[in-house]
């Protein structure tokens, strides 16, 4: 693994942990398990919350990797979801008040396929009432818990693929590949509205976030540290990577320009030292050699 901790276990780490979050706990519960092992001095975050009822891939960021979350947010996320038709939920998941749906004909398999096809591509989606979206300076879930009905504007999201895995009324199972900001609970709700039956997301498993896959994830309590730390370069796989001569590393840490030994493509690049450790994101000049630091990752003490 090219990127690892630059000291002992109690020193600050730089990279990602691929956590398999179980259902029944929050994403912050999983992070707290890791904090107890790492010490509270360690910078820690995550690249996308999973609801308590959901399970699967939770990418945890350590040290400077917390600054790379926006790059992971641009990568597709993959889910397998179970949707229960014939009822709605106040939270659009099994933890809310379940309300019987309207009298409606049981959808056929063809009805289901046609409905799913209408949700592929760029769509407008309103977040769930019980979500962390800000409404008038307050979280939507706080307003909903207080008995108010927050008005949440629809926003554009991208559904790359939507596959029917199985259907036996009232349960249908789907596989979803989507862009950042997509709520699978909202997708389930909207599918139910389209079919006229009502629906909620009764089970949800996140199977991948970009290159982080469920079959490579481990429960937080079982992670081996630092062995399971994943290079921060995994979040930057679509970016060109340049190795900087050792004599220039210190000046880049201070935000000064570097110079590539070999011509590079103008634009953004990930810059490593000779050992393969990520040290900065830079802008390659039009000459192909000038390296202007944009985000620097000096060793933390």
C-alpha positions in Angstrom: 0.0 0.0 0.0 1.8 3.2 -1.2 0.1 5.5 1.4 0.2 4.7 5.1 0.7 6.4 8.4 3.8 8.5 8.7 4.5 7.3 12.3 3.1 5.0 14.9 -0.5 4.0 15.5 -1.1 7.0 17.7 0.3 9.4 15.1 -2.1 11.0 12.6 -3.1 8.7 9.8 -3.9 9.7 6.2 -6.2 7.5 4.2 -9.6 5.7 4.2 -11.2 2.9 6.0 -13.8 0.7 4.2 -16.3 0.0 7.0 -19.1 -2.5 6.8 -21.8 -0.7 8.9 -24.5 -3.0 10.2 -28.2 -2.0 10.4 -29.4 -0.7 13.7 -26.6 1.8 14.4 -25.9 5.3 13.0 -22.9 6.2 10.9 -21.6 8.2 13.9 -21.9 5.1 16.1 -19.5 3.3 13.7 -17.2 6.3 13.8 -17.2 6.4 17.6 -16.0 2.8 17.7 -13.0 3.8 15.6 -12.4 7.0 17.7 -12.1 4.9 20.8 -9.3 2.9 19.1 -7.6 5.9 17.5 -7.9 8.5 20.1 -9.9 11.7 19.8 -6.9 13.7 18.5 -7.3 11.9 15.1 -9.2 13.8 12.5 -12.0 11.6 11.3 -15.1 11.9 9.1 -17.0 9.9 6.5 -17.9 10.2 2.8 -21.7 9.9 3.0 -24.0 8.9 5.9 -26.0 5.7 6.0 -29.3 5.7 7.7 -29.6 3.6 10.9 -31.8 1.0 9.2 -29.3 0.7 6.3 -26.1 -1.4 6.1 -23.1 -1.7 4.0 -20.2 0.5 2.8 -19.3 3.5 5.0 -16.1 5.1 3.8 -14.3 6.7 6.9 -11.7 9.4 6.3 -8.7 9.8 8.5 -6.4 12.8 8.8 -6.0 14.9 5.6 -8.3 12.4 3.8 -11.3 14.4 5.3 -10.4 17.1 2.7 -10.9 14.6 -0.2 -14.5 13.8 0.5 -15.7 16.0 -2.4 -13.8 13.8 -4.8 -15.5 10.6 -3.5 -18.9 12.4 -3.6 -18.5 12.6 -7.4 -18.1 8.8 -7.7 -21.1 6.5 -8.3 -22.7 4.8 -5.3 -24.3 1.3 -5.6 -27.2 0.0 -3.6 -29.5 -3.0 -3.3 -32.9 -2.1 -1.9 -36.1 -3.8 -0.9 -39.2 -1.7 -1.5 -42.5 -2.6 0.1 -45.6 -1.5 -1.9 -49.1 -1.0 -0.6 -48.1 1.3 2.3 -46.2 4.5 3.1 -44.0 5.5 6.0 -43.6 8.8 7.7 -39.8 8.4 7.3 -39.9 6.5 4.0 -38.2 3.6 5.8 -39.3 0.8 8.3 -38.5 3.0 11.3 -41.4 5.5 10.7 -45.2 5.2 11.2 -46.4 2.7 8.6 -49.6 3.9 6.9 -51.7 1.6 4.6 -51.7 2.8 1.0 -54.7 3.6 -1.1 -56.9 0.9 -2.7 -55.1 0.2 -5.9 -54.6 -2.7 -8.3 -51.6 -4.9 -7.7 -49.0 -3.8 -10.2 -47.9 -6.4 -12.8 -44.3 -7.2 -13.6 -44.7 -5.1 -16.7 -46.0 -2.2 -14.6 -43.0 -2.4 -12.4 -40.5 -2.5 -15.3 -42.2 0.5 -16.9 -42.2 2.5 -13.7 -38.5 1.8 -13.0 -37.5 2.8 -16.5 -39.0 6.3 -15.9 -36.5 6.9 -13.0 -33.3 6.3 -15.0 -31.2 9.3 -16.0 -31.3 12.8 -14.6 -34.4 13.2 -12.5 -35.9 15.7 -10.0 -36.1 14.3 -6.4 -37.4 15.8 -3.2 -35.4 14.7 -0.1 -37.4 12.8 2.6 -39.1 14.9 5.3 -36.9 13.1 7.8 -33.5 14.2 6.4 -30.6 16.5 7.4 -31.5 19.0 4.7 -31.6 22.6 6.0 -35.0 24.3 5.8 -35.1 27.9 7.1 -32.0 27.4 9.1 -33.2 24.1 10.8 -32.8 20.5 9.9 -35.8 19.0 8.1 -35.9 16.0 10.6 -36.1 18.4 13.5 -39.1 20.2 12.0 -40.7 16.8 11.2 -40.2 15.6 14.7 -41.9 18.7 16.0 -45.0 17.9 14.0 -44.3 20.4 11.2 -44.3 19.5 7.5 -41.1 20.9 6.0 -41.4 21.9 2.4 -38.4 20.4 0.6 -37.7 21.5 -3.0 -36.9 18.9 -5.5 -33.3 18.9 -6.8 -31.6 17.2 -9.8 -30.0 13.8 -9.1 -28.6 11.1 -11.4 -29.7 7.5 -11.6 -27.2 5.7 -13.7 -28.9 2.3 -13.6 -31.9 0.8 -12.0 -32.3 -3.0 -12.3 -35.2 -5.2 -11.1 -33.8 -8.1 -9.1 -37.1 -9.7 -8.0 -40.8 -9.0 -7.4 -43.5 -10.7 -5.4 -46.1 -8.3 -4.2 -45.8 -6.4 -2.0 -42.0 -6.6 -2.1 -39.8 -5.7 -5.0 -36.0 -5.8 -4.9 -33.9 -3.4 -7.0 -30.2 -2.6 -7.7 -29.4 1.1 -8.1 -26.3 2.9 -9.3 -26.6 6.6 -8.7 -24.8 9.9 -8.2 -24.2 11.8 -5.0 -27.1 13.4 -3.2 -29.6 10.7 -4.2 -31.9 9.4 -1.5 -33.0 5.8 -2.0 -35.8 6.3 0.5 -37.1 9.1 -1.8 -36.7 6.8 -4.8 -38.8 4.1 -3.1 -41.5 6.7 -2.2 -41.6 8.1 -5.7 -41.9 4.6 -7.3 -44.8 3.9 -5.0 -46.5 7.2 -6.1 -45.9 6.3 -9.7 -47.5 2.9 -9.3 -50.4 4.4 -7.2 -49.8 2.0 -4.3 -47.6 4.0 -2.1 -44.2 2.5 -1.0 -41.3 2.8 1.4 -37.8 1.5 1.5 -37.9 -1.5 3.8 -34.2 -2.7 3.5 -31.1 -1.0 2.1 -27.6 -2.2 1.5 -24.9 0.1 0.1 -22.6 -2.2 -1.9 -20.1 0.3 -3.2 -18.9 3.9 -3.1 -16.6 4.5 -6.0 -13.8 2.0 -5.7 -14.8 0.9 -2.1 -16.8 -2.3 -2.3 -18.7 -4.2 0.3 -16.8 -7.5 -0.3 -13.7 -5.7 0.9 -15.3 -3.9 3.8 -14.9 -4.9 7.5 -16.9 -4.1 10.6 -15.4 -1.2 12.5 -14.5 -3.3 15.5 -12.6 -5.8 13.3 -10.5 -3.4 11.3 -6.8 -3.9 11.6 -4.9 -0.7 12.0 -2.9 0.5 10.3 -3.0 -2.5 7.9 -6.5 -1.8 6.6 -5.8 1.9 5.9 -6.5 2.6 2.2 -4.4 5.0 0.2 -6.0 8.5 -0.3 -5.1 8.1 -4.0 -8.1 5.7 -4.3 -10.3 8.7 -4.2 -8.4 10.3 -7.1 -8.3 7.4 -9.5 -9.5 9.6 -12.4 -6.7 12.1 -11.9 -3.2 12.0 -13.3 -0.5 11.2 -10.7 2.9 12.7 -10.8 6.0 11.9 -8.7 7.9 14.9 -7.4 11.7 14.8 -7.1 12.7 14.5 -3.4 14.5 17.9 -3.4 11.2 19.7 -4.1 8.9 18.1 -1.6 9.6 20.6 1.2 9.0 23.6 -1.0 5.6 22.2 -2.1 4.6 21.6 1.5 5.1 25.4 1.9 2.8 26.1 -1.1 5.6 27.0 -3.5 5.7 26.0 -7.1 7.3 22.7 -8.1 8.5 21.5 -11.5 7.9 18.2 -13.1 10.8 16.2 -14.6 8.6 15.0 -17.4 5.9 16.8 -19.4 2.4 16.4 -17.9 -1.1 17.2 -19.1 -2.1 20.7 -18.1 -4.9 20.7 -15.5 -5.2 19.1 -12.0 -2.9 16.4 -10.8 -2.2 14.4 -7.7 1.4 14.8 -6.6 3.3 12.1 -4.7 6.8 11.8 -3.2 9.1 9.2 -4.5 7.7 6.6 -2.1 4.2 7.1 -3.6 2.7 9.1 -0.7 0.2 11.8 -1.7 1.6 15.2 -0.8 -0.5 17.7 -2.7 -3.1 18.4 -5.4 -1.5 20.7 -8.0 -2.4 22.6 -11.1 -0.1 21.7 -14.0 0.6 24.8 -16.1 0.1 25.1 -19.8 3.9 24.4 -20.2 3.3 20.9 -18.8 6.0 21.4 -16.2 5.0 24.0 -13.7 3.2 22.6 -10.7 1.1 25.1 -8.6 -0.1 23.6 -5.3 -3.8 23.9 -4.7 -4.2 21.6 -1.7 -1.2 20.5 0.4 -1.0 17.5 2.8 2.1 18.0 5.0 2.9 15.4 7.6 0.9 15.9 10.7 2.6 15.7 14.1 
